[in-house]
Amino acid sequence: MNRCFSPLTRTVWLSIVALCIQAFSVQAIADWVYVSNEKDDTISIIDTTTNEVIKTLEVGERPRGVTLSQDYKFLFICASDSDTVQVMDIATNKILHELPSGEDPEQFALHPDNKHLYIANEDDAVATVVNIESRTVVAQIDVGVEPEGMAVSHNGKWAIVTSETSNMAHWIDTSKNEIVANTLVDQRPRDAEFNADDTELWVSSEIGGTVSIMDTATQQIKHILTFEIPGISANRIQPVGMELTSDGKLAFIALGPANHVAVVDRSNFEVIDYILVGRRVWHLALTPDETRLYTSNGVSGDVTMVDVEKLKPIKTIKVGRFPWGLAILPAASIPQ
């Protein structure tokens, strides 16, 4: 048998091989974006290769906050109207069990020990600390009225609760699970984020229209960001979710019904751009390589993918009704 290839056949085969290699390479860097749809009681999963929804999963009532375990094996879901935190197995997409969460869990944050979940309970004015291994409540901490935002520092020392009606950020010492400081901020604080080395805490104030940047060592505000978008009234500029890049250069801030994401230069705290996204942008998530930003747009029922280098919206992805929370599973942890 003649096993030689003609030049044309060789070219065709080389093209096919090249395409296969390219396809494999694209797939290898794909992540999954988990999106909570609070009006549909579902989670949408977006494949970042195609930026299309590949799965829709039924969960508890009014899912809001979502976060992944440190080993990326489990997804935690705040099912607010079910008064529980659900634990989903990433490999099977099955709800394994529920954690005691207190009433109306809104947002939560996982301690870096991968054992303790800090949960904001809006109706009870408490923060609940749950041991996810024993599935027991280890502490309930009285905080201000209508706690919403929750953050845990990367070093595990601090847990922060923002209380919407009390207009405060509460500093919890995680070694004691006690409040040791309170910082007054603008009206209706929503989200809290630490920078990569935990020297700063950022807190967004929805009705106040500002973001307060605090020195972690002193718990004092060192700068207040304000925003102004031509053609959009000030009362529509309502900061909520935030994302800070790990290199310390940029901050992205969702501005709610202003339908824009503010881009902040962190070297001088100046707003350098506003990115138009969907209607009523709630929360944000950066891919692990920080080249893409995903936004949950509640009223338009979609997610916007933003190119971080170009600071441009690239694609709109339709999901369920009133998308709220976002969590991104790295490509290496996607089940095969």
N, C-alpha and C positions, 0 to 999 in steps of 0.2 A: 504493500500500500504506500502510495506517495504521501508523506506527511509534510511536505513543504507547503508553505503558504504563498499565494501570489501577493505582490505588493498591495493590491487593493484589499484582499482579505486581511492581510496583516494590519493595514490601517484601520479597518473596521473593528478588528478585535482590540487593538490598542485603544481606540475610542471608547469601546464598551468598558474596558478595564478602568480607564480614566474616570468615566462617569460613575462606576461602582465605588471607586476610591473616594470620589468627591461626595457621593451620597453618604458613604459611611462616615466621612469626616464631619459632615453637617449634623448627622444623627448623634455623633459622639459628643457634640457640644450642646445638644438640646437639653433644656431644663423643662420642668413642669411647673405651671403656675396654678395654685389652688385659689379659687375665688368663692367666697361665701355670698349666696343670694338670699337676702333676708326675707323677701316676700314669697319666694318659691320653696323655702326650706330645702335648699339644695346646695351642693358644691359643684362648681364647674372646674374641669381640669383643662388647661390650655397647654398644648405642645408648642414650645418656642421655636421649633424648626419651621412649622407651617403657620404659627399664630392662629390656630383654629382650635375650637373646643373638641376634645377627643372623648371625653366622658362627662356625664352628669350624674351625680350621686345624691340620693335622698338622705337627709339627716334630720336632726331635731328642729323644733320650731324657732324661727327667726334667728338663724345663725349669723353671728357678727364676727367677733375676733377669731382668728385662726393662727396657729403656730405649730412648728414642727419640733419634734424631739431632737436633742443634740446629735443622736446617731441616725436621724432621718428615717426611723422605722415607724414612727407614729405621727399622726396629725391630731392635734387637740382642737376642738371646736366649741366655742361658746354658743350653746343653744339657749339664747336668752329667755325666750318664752317657755321653754321646757325646764328652766331653772336647773340646768346641769351643764357640765363639761363632758363632751363625748370624746372617746379615744378611738380613732380609726387606725386600722392596720394598713399601712401603705401598700404592702404586697398584695392584699386581697380586697382592699376597699370596703372592708366590713367593719362595722362598729363593734369593738370588742367588749367595752363596758363603759360605764359612766362614773364620773368622779363627783363627790359632794362639793358643791360650788357656792352654796348660798343662793339667795334669790337674785334673779335678773343679772347673771354675769354678763358684763359688757366687753371688757378687754382683759387680757391677762399677759403675763410674761413668765417665761421659764428661767429658773435660776440656772447658772452654768454647771451646777452639780447634777443637773438632769434628773433631780428628784423632787424639787419643790416648785410648785406652780403658785404664783401670786395672782389673785383674781380680784377685780374691782366689782363690787356688788352695788349697783346703783340704787336699788330700792331700800336697802338696809343700812346704807351709810357705813359700810365696813369693807375691809379688805380681808379676803379669806386666803389662808395659806394651806395648800393641800400637799400631802406626801403622795406622789403618784404611784409609788411602789406598793405601799400599804393601803392606798385609797382611803386615807383618813385625813380629817381636818386637824392640823397641828396648831393653828392659831387663827383667831379672828381679831382684827385690829380696828378699833373705832377710828373713822376718818371724818372728813367733812361731808356736807350734803351732796348727794348725787355724784359719787365717785365714778369716773369714766376711764381715764387713761391709766396705763400701768407700764412701768419700765423697770428692768433690773440691770444694774451696771455689769459690764463685762467681767469685772473682778469679783462680782457677787456680793460686794459689801452693802450696796444700797438697793432698796426697792422704792419706787416713786409711785404715788397715787395722786392723780389730779381730781379735785372735787369741783364740779361744774358750778354749783350754787354758792359754795364757800369761797370760790376763786383762789384756791390754794394748791400748791404742790407740797405734798406731805412726804418727808424723808424718813423712811423706815430703815433702822439698823437691822439687817437680816440675821445677825448673830443673836439678837435678842427678840426680834420681831416686835419692836417697839418704835413709835414715832419719836424722833429726837430733834426734829426741826420742821418748821412750816415756812414756806415762802409765799407771800401774797403776790398774785399775778393779775392780769387783766381778766375781764369777764368771760366766764364759761371756758375754762381750760379743758382741752380735749386730749391731746397726745403729748407724750413725753419721750424723748430720745437722748441717750448718752452718746457723746462722740467716742471714737475708737479707743482712746486712752483714759476715758472716764474723767477727764478734767473739766468737762462742760456738760451741763444738762440743758436741753432745749425743750421749751413747753409752749405749745400753740394755744392761743385764746380765741375761740371762735367768734364770740360777740364783740370782744374788745378789738378784734382785727389785728392782733399783734402776735409776735413770737418773742418770748423772754429767754435770754441766754444767761445761764447762771454759772458761777464759779463753784465747782463741786466742793472745794475745800472750805469755803465760807458759807455756802448755800445762799449767796447774795446775787442779785441780778447785776450783770455787768454791761449788758446791752439789750435794747429793745428794738426789734425789727418792725417796720411799718411798710405798707404796700399801697401802690397807686397804679391803677390800670386805666389808661385813657378810654373814655366811653362807658366805663362801668362804675356805678355808684358805690360809694364807700361801704354802704351797709350790706352789699352783696359780697364783699371781700371778707371771707370767713375762714381763717386758717384752721386746718384740722390735721390730717396725717402728714408725717414728715419722714424723710430718708436722708441720712448723711453719708457721704462717700467715705470709705476707709482711709483714703489718702489725705483727708483733711481739707480738700479743696472746695467742694461744693455741698450745698444743702438744697434739697427739693422739698417744697411745701405746697400741699394741696390747699386750694383756696375756695373749696366748697361751691356755692352757687355762682361764683365768679367764673367758673368753668375753665380755670387756668391753674397751672402749676408755676409757682415762683421759683426761680433759680438764684441762689445766693452765693456770692463769692465769700468764702469763710475767712479769707485773709484780711478783709476790711469790712465784712458784714454789709456789703452793698448788693442790692438786687440787680442782677445783670440781664435778666430776661424773664419773660412770661410765656409759657407754652400753652397754647389752646388745646384742650382735651375735650372729653365728653361733659355732659350736664351733671352738675352736683358731684364733683370729684371728692371722694371720701378719703381713701387711703392709697399708699404707694408701696412698691417693692422693687428693689434692685436685684438683677440677676447676680449670681456669685462673682462673675467677672466684671460686674458693674458697667457693662456696655449698653444695657437696656434698662429702662424704667417702665414698670407697668402701673397703671392707675385704675382704680375702681370708680366708675361713674354711675352713681345711684339712679338718678332720674332717667338717664338715657339707656340704662340697662346694658352697658357695655364696658369694655376695658380698652384703654389706649396704650399702645406700645410706643415708647419714645426712644429715639436714638440719643444716647447720652453725649457722644462726641459732637454731634451736630446740633443737639438741643432742638430736635424736630420730631413732631409726631409722625410715625410711619404707618401705623395701621390701627383700625378700630375693629374690635372683636366682640361680637354679640354674645352675651351670656344670659343669665336669668334676670328676674326682676329685682331691682334694687341691690346690685352688687355692693359689698361693704368691705370685707376683710380680704387680705392677700397674704399668701405664703408661697415661697418658691423652693421646690425640691431640686437640688443639683443633679446634673445628668448622671454622675457616677452612682447616685443612690436610687435611680429609677429602677423598679423591679423588671426583670427580664422575663 
